Amino acid sequence: MRRALPKLAVLSVLTAGAVALSSGAALAADTEVPEPDSFTSMFTVMATPDMVVGTNDQPAPGQPGASGTFNYRINSDEEIICYDLTLRGVTGEYQSPARTATHIHEAQPGMSGPPRIAFPNPEGEGETRTSSGCLQGPFTTGVMANGQDTGTGFSLRQIEEDPAAFFGDTHTAEYTAGAVRGQLTRVPMGGVETGAGATATAGDDAGPAVTAGAVGAGVLAAVGAGVALARRRGARS
């Protein structure tokens, strides 16, 4: 017994260490982190109630008069996504089976699909709610499908490869299918010229061309944020 006890003690320590490491890995998911020094891509979403789709892939009512502007900056090398989310006219309590009610889902336009990233819900008094920060994967959503979290195995490179296959939305107790929704659109990293109907032809690294007049203020806001970031970095260097 005297000889067995040390072995049991060592085994207990190793087991506890393994549990601690496992817990640490779980806690590391969806970690709020500082903004990285650079980004590999930028995207925007103009979310509207008419784009909401139910789980049966049929149009579902969103909140009338509501809108959302979701801007995302991605560093896929570090698996970091920075977000600036603004909701206007979205009222009532948030509600979702996921950990939060504001997500990026994977699905084509007019289709439903699983959440891949859950963001802190925009908050605020009055007409406008906002949320901003940076998250680092691995990502979890709290929604289980086929025995695993719908964020399992997801990589930000999947967004970069096919942004139109993803959409941003937010859900409330009254509009459970979504208060507003919109597909992701790539924002050229170099920016766009301003002015009515301005068009930017993106390079190979920036993705397809983006028409500022068609995409609207969300793209210009995201581009402006990118330009400001570049200026700040230049000032620091």
Secondary structure, 3 states (H helix, E strand, C coil): CCCHHHHHHHHHHHHHHHHHHHHHHHHHCCEECCCCCCCCEEEEEEEEHHHCECCCCCECCCCCCCEEEEEEEEECCCCEEEEEEEEECCCCCECCCCCCCEEEEECCCCCCCCEEEEECCCECCCCEEEEEEEEECCCCCCCEECCEECCCCCCHHHHHHCHHHEEEEECECCCCCCCEEEECEEECCCCCCCCCCCEECCCCCCCCCEEHHHHCHHHHHHHHHHHHHHHHHHHHC
